[in-house]
């Protein structure tokens, strides 16, 4: 457990804003830019913004989650970090579990905080804002898991960053459907399904990403 904590601290130092492998505040700025520009695109119709604003926040969150993928694992793969970890007895799956937690902590809390001014810009009601926040809290771990698995699969490929972005979007559609769909339901079933999908993805992602990293190391 001490070894995992050390690995997690390293990953957090790498991926948090200011770290060499993170995207800094770029996802946050992109997220807020979408919320600021959308009212200019559709006009000042408060009812229209209220009906569609929650879905726009979800789409912005999905696209913002793609931005950190380019350097999520490729830098360490090229530098031989995973080879060194393997020599120390740290499996690729264990390393990817740490990277998943660090990746989520590096972008999701900032997006959750930014949701409040974004909701104000879009004129969302308090109840809608609460549902969006709960949905993002349930769904962003799944987005992080999909992003990690895809980043690991494409890390050794030329042009892998662009390919990763294209692959994440269709894989994240179920989270988007149930997360944004919860805004139209009076019961919490949409939120529960979003959380269940995220939980399943978080369980599978370190295994898939670890296998991809192992294959890239051995090739």
C-alpha positions in Angstrom: 0.0 0.0 0.0 2.9 2.4 0.7 4.2 1.7 -2.8 0.9 2.5 -4.3 0.7 5.8 -2.3 4.2 6.7 -3.5 3.1 6.0 -7.1 -0.1 8.0 -6.7 1.9 11.0 -5.4 4.2 10.8 -8.4 1.2 10.6 -10.8 -0.5 13.5 -9.1 2.6 15.6 -9.4 2.8 14.7 -13.0 -0.8 15.3 -14.0 -2.1 18.2 -11.7 -1.9 21.7 -13.2 1.7 22.7 -13.4 3.0 19.1 -13.9 4.9 18.2 -17.0 2.4 15.6 -18.2 -0.8 17.4 -17.4 -2.9 19.7 -19.5 -2.8 22.5 -16.9 -6.0 24.5 -16.8 -6.7 24.0 -20.5 -9.7 21.7 -19.9 -11.2 24.1 -17.4 -10.8 27.1 -19.8 -12.2 25.1 -22.7 -15.2 24.1 -20.5 -15.9 27.6 -19.5 -15.4 28.9 -23.0 -18.2 26.6 -24.3 -20.5 27.8 -21.6 -19.8 31.4 -22.4 -20.1 31.0 -26.2 -23.3 28.9 -26.3 -25.7 31.7 -25.3 -24.3 33.8 -28.1 -24.9 31.0 -30.6 -28.6 30.4 -29.7 -29.6 33.8 -28.5 -30.9 35.1 -25.2 -34.0 32.9 -25.0 -34.0 31.9 -21.3 -36.3 29.0 -21.8 -34.2 27.5 -24.6 -31.0 27.9 -22.6 -32.7 26.3 -19.5 -33.8 23.3 -21.6 -30.5 22.7 -23.4 -27.9 24.1 -21.0 -27.5 21.0 -19.0 -26.8 18.9 -22.1 -24.3 21.5 -23.3 -22.4 21.3 -20.0 -22.2 17.5 -20.4 -20.9 17.8 -24.0 -18.3 20.4 -22.8 -17.2 18.1 -20.0 -16.7 15.2 -22.4 -14.7 17.3 -24.8 -12.7 18.8 -22.0 -11.8 15.4 -20.7 -10.2 14.5 -24.0 -7.6 17.3 -23.8 -5.3 15.7 -21.2 -5.0 12.4 -23.1 -2.0 13.2 -25.3 0.5 13.0 -22.5 -1.4 10.8 -20.1 0.8 7.7 -20.6 2.9 8.2 -23.8 5.6 10.3 -22.1 6.3 7.6 -19.4 6.1 4.9 -22.0 8.8 6.6 -24.2 10.9 7.4 -21.1 10.9 3.7 -20.0 9.1 4.5 -16.7 6.9 1.4 -17.0 10.0 -0.8 -17.6 11.5 0.5 -14.4 8.3 -0.1 -12.5 8.1 -3.6 -13.8 11.7 -4.3 -12.6 10.6 -3.2 -9.2 7.6 -5.6 -9.2 4.9 -3.0 -10.0 2.5 -4.5 -12.5 1.1 -2.4 -15.4 -2.4 -2.8 -14.0 -1.3 -1.4 -10.6 0.4 1.5 -12.3 -2.7 2.2 -14.4 -5.0 2.1 -11.4 -2.8 4.8 -9.9 -2.8 6.8 -13.1 -6.6 6.6 -13.3 -7.1 8.1 -9.8 -4.6 10.8 -10.6 -6.1 11.6 -14.0 -9.6 12.0 -12.4 -8.3 14.2 -9.6 -6.4 16.3 -12.1 -9.4 17.4 -14.2 -12.8 16.4 -12.6 -12.8 18.5 -9.4 -12.0 21.6 -11.5 -14.8 20.9 -13.9 -17.2 20.3 -11.0 -16.3 23.7 -9.5 -16.5 25.4 -13.0 -20.0 23.9 -13.4 -21.4 26.5 -11.0 -20.4 29.6 -13.0 -21.2 27.7 -16.3 -24.8 27.0 -15.0 -25.2 30.7 -14.0 -24.1 31.7 -17.5 -26.6 29.3 -19.1 -29.4 30.4 -16.7 -30.0 26.9 -15.2 -32.2 26.5 -12.2 -30.9 25.4 -8.8 -32.5 21.9 -9.2 -31.0 21.5 -12.7 -27.6 22.6 -11.5 -27.8 20.1 -8.7 -28.7 17.3 -11.1 -25.8 18.2 -13.5 -23.3 18.3 -10.6 -24.4 14.9 -9.3 -24.4 13.5 -12.9 -20.8 14.8 -13.5 -19.7 13.4 -10.1 -21.0 10.0 -11.2 -19.9 10.2 -14.8 -16.5 11.8 -14.8 -14.8 8.7 -13.3 -16.1 6.8 -16.3 -14.8 9.4 -18.7 -11.4 9.2 -17.0 -11.4 5.4 -17.3 -12.3 5.5 -21.0 -9.7 8.1 -21.6 -7.0 6.2 -19.8 -7.7 2.9 -21.7 -7.7 4.7 -25.0 -4.6 6.7 -24.2 -2.8 3.4 -23.3 -4.0 1.7 -26.5 -2.8 4.5 -28.7 0.3 5.6 -26.8 2.7 3.7 -29.1 1.0 4.8 -32.4 2.0 7.7 -34.6 -0.7 10.3 -34.4 -2.1 8.5 -31.3 -3.4 11.7 -29.7 -5.8 12.4 -32.6 -6.9 8.8 -32.7 -7.5 8.8 -29.0 -9.9 11.7 -29.2 -11.8 10.0 -32.0 -12.1 6.8 -30.0 -13.1 8.3 -26.7 -16.2 10.1 -28.1 -18.2 7.0 -29.2 -17.1 5.0 -26.2 -18.3 7.7 -23.8 -21.7 8.0 -25.4 -23.5 5.7 -22.9 -22.3 7.9 -20.0 -23.4 11.0 -21.9 -26.8 9.5 -22.7 -27.7 8.5 -19.1 -25.9 11.4 -17.5 -27.6 14.1 -19.6 -30.8 12.0 -19.8 -31.1 12.3 -16.0 -32.0 15.9 -16.5 -35.3 14.9 -18.1 -36.3 12.3 -15.5 -38.0 13.0 -12.1 -36.3 9.9 -10.5 -32.6 9.2 -9.9 -32.5 6.2 -12.2 -30.4 8.1 -14.8 -27.8 9.1 -12.2 -27.7 5.5 -10.8 -27.1 4.1 -14.3 -24.4 6.6 -14.9 -22.7 5.7 -11.7 -23.0 2.0 -12.5 -21.4 2.4 -15.9 -18.6 4.5 -14.4 -18.0 1.9 -11.8 -17.8 -0.9 -14.4 -15.4 1.2 -16.6 -13.2 2.0 -13.6 -12.9 -1.7 -12.8 -12.0 -2.6 -16.4 -9.9 0.3 -17.5 -6.7 -0.5 -15.4 -6.8 -4.1 -16.8 -7.2 -3.0 -20.4 -4.7 -0.2 -20.1 -2.2 -2.4 -18.3 -2.4 -5.0 -21.1 -1.9 -2.3 -23.7 1.1 -0.9 -21.9 2.6 -4.4 -21.6 2.1 -5.1 -25.3 3.7 -1.8 -26.2 6.7 -2.5 -23.9 7.2 -6.0 -25.4 6.8 -4.9 -29.0 
